[in-house]
Amino acid sequence: MKRKLCTWFSVALIVMLSGCGGGTEPGGSPDTAENIGQGGTVFRFEVTDDAGAVTAWNVHTDETTVGAALSEIGLISGDMFDGFGLMVKKVGGLTADYDADGSWWEFFIDGEPSLEGVSSVGIDPEVTYAFVYRTD
C-alpha cells in the first residue's frame, strides 16, 4: 500500500509539473465522435493513445462528475484512494502502468492539464475532457 501511495504521489507530481510547460496538449481531434452511454447530459471525451492516435466520444450520462460518467460506461478504470479519488490506469482499453514502464495517463480539460482528479471534476457540456498516454 505504501508503494502504491508513493507511486500515486509521483504520478501526481509529474502531472502537475507537466502543466508548467512540460506536457503536450491533446490535439488532432477527430471531426467525428461515437455516441456512447445514456442520459440527459452530453460531453465530449477524447483519448490520445500510446501511438498518438486520437479517438473521441460524445458521452451521454446522468452522472455529475466526469470520472463517474466515464467509469460507468467502462471508458476508464483504476484504483480508488481515500481522499484522492480514482488513480486512472486504463483508458479506452489501454493500460498505463507507471511501475512497469513509466507510463501514465494525463487528464486535460479543454486542452489544459487538470489540477483536479477526474473523479472530482463536475461535468460541463461545453468542455472537452481528454486523457493522453504519457511515458517518462
C-alpha positions as CSV (number, residue, x, y, z in Angstrom):
1,M,0.0,0.0,0.0
2,K,2.8,2.4,0.9
3,R,4.5,1.7,-2.5
4,K,1.1,2.4,-4.3
5,L,0.7,5.7,-2.5
6,C,4.3,6.7,-3.3
7,T,3.7,5.9,-6.9
8,W,0.5,7.8,-6.9
9,F,2.1,10.9,-5.4
10,S,5.0,10.6,-8.0
11,V,2.5,10.5,-10.8
12,A,0.5,13.4,-9.4
13,L,3.7,15.5,-9.2
14,I,4.5,14.6,-12.8
15,V,1.0,15.7,-13.9
16,M,1.3,19.0,-12.0
17,L,4.8,19.7,-13.5
18,S,3.6,18.9,-17.0
19,G,1.1,21.7,-16.6
20,C,4.1,24.1,-16.3
21,G,5.1,23.8,-20.0
22,G,6.4,20.2,-20.0
23,G,3.4,18.4,-21.5
24,T,1.9,18.3,-24.9
25,E,-1.8,19.3,-25.2
26,P,-4.2,16.8,-26.7
27,G,-4.6,17.5,-30.4
28,G,-5.6,16.2,-33.7
29,S,-9.2,16.0,-32.6
30,P,-11.2,13.8,-34.9
31,D,-14.2,15.5,-36.6
32,T,-16.4,12.6,-35.7
33,A,-17.2,11.1,-32.3
34,E,-19.0,7.9,-31.4
35,N,-22.1,8.4,-29.2
36,I,-21.8,6.3,-26.1
37,G,-23.9,5.9,-22.8
38,Q,-27.3,7.1,-21.9
39,G,-28.5,10.2,-20.1
40,G,-29.6,13.8,-20.4
41,T,-26.1,15.4,-20.3
42,V,-23.6,15.1,-23.2
43,F,-19.9,15.9,-23.2
44,R,-17.0,15.3,-25.5
45,F,-14.2,12.9,-24.4
46,E,-11.0,12.3,-26.3
47,V,-8.2,9.8,-25.8
48,T,-4.7,10.1,-27.2
49,D,-3.2,6.6,-27.2
50,D,0.4,5.4,-27.0
51,A,0.8,5.8,-30.8
52,G,-0.6,9.4,-30.8
53,A,-3.9,8.4,-32.3
54,V,-6.9,10.3,-31.0
55,T,-10.3,8.7,-30.5
56,A,-13.4,10.8,-29.5
57,W,-16.8,10.0,-27.9
58,N,-19.9,12.0,-27.2
59,V,-20.6,10.7,-23.7
60,H,-24.3,10.7,-22.7
61,T,-24.8,10.4,-18.9
62,D,-26.9,11.3,-15.8
63,E,-23.8,11.3,-13.6
64,T,-22.5,14.6,-12.2
65,T,-18.7,14.0,-12.4
66,V,-16.5,13.2,-15.4
67,G,-14.9,10.2,-13.6
68,A,-18.3,8.7,-12.6
69,A,-19.6,9.0,-16.1
70,L,-16.5,7.5,-17.8
71,S,-16.3,4.7,-15.2
72,E,-19.9,3.8,-15.6
73,I,-19.6,3.2,-19.3
74,G,-16.2,1.5,-19.0
75,L,-14.0,4.0,-20.7
76,I,-11.8,4.4,-17.6
77,S,-10.8,2.3,-14.6
78,G,-8.1,2.3,-11.9
79,D,-7.6,2.2,-8.2
80,M,-9.6,4.4,-5.7
81,F,-7.7,6.1,-2.9
82,D,-9.4,7.6,0.1
83,G,-9.2,11.4,-0.1
84,F,-7.6,11.4,-3.5
85,G,-10.2,9.7,-5.8
86,L,-9.5,7.5,-8.8
87,M,-6.0,6.9,-10.0
88,V,-6.7,6.1,-13.6
89,K,-4.7,3.1,-15.0
90,K,-6.8,2.1,-18.0
91,V,-8.4,4.4,-20.6
92,G,-10.2,3.2,-23.7
93,G,-8.8,-0.3,-23.2
94,L,-5.2,0.8,-22.9
95,T,-3.4,0.3,-19.6
96,A,-0.7,2.6,-18.4
97,D,1.5,1.1,-15.6
98,Y,4.0,3.5,-14.1
99,D,5.7,0.8,-12.0
100,A,6.2,-1.4,-15.1
101,D,7.3,1.1,-17.8
102,G,6.9,4.6,-16.6
103,S,3.6,5.2,-18.4
104,W,0.7,7.1,-17.0
105,W,-2.5,9.0,-18.1
106,E,-2.6,12.8,-18.0
107,F,-6.1,14.4,-17.7
108,F,-6.9,17.5,-19.6
109,I,-9.9,20.0,-19.5
110,D,-10.3,22.0,-22.7
111,G,-6.7,21.4,-23.7
112,E,-5.2,22.4,-20.4
113,P,-3.7,19.9,-17.8
114,S,-6.2,19.5,-15.0
115,L,-5.1,20.2,-11.4
116,E,-8.0,18.1,-10.2
117,G,-8.5,14.4,-10.5
118,V,-11.1,13.1,-12.9
119,S,-13.3,11.8,-10.1
120,S,-13.8,15.3,-8.6
121,V,-14.4,17.3,-11.9
122,G,-18.0,18.2,-12.5
123,I,-19.4,17.8,-16.0
124,D,-19.7,20.9,-18.2
125,P,-21.3,20.0,-21.6
126,E,-19.4,22.9,-23.2
127,V,-16.0,21.5,-22.3
128,T,-13.9,18.7,-23.9
129,Y,-12.2,16.3,-21.5
130,A,-9.3,14.2,-22.5
131,F,-6.7,11.7,-21.4
132,V,-3.3,11.5,-23.0
133,Y,-1.0,8.5,-22.6
134,R,2.4,9.5,-21.3
135,T,5.8,7.9,-20.6
136,D,8.8,9.1,-18.7
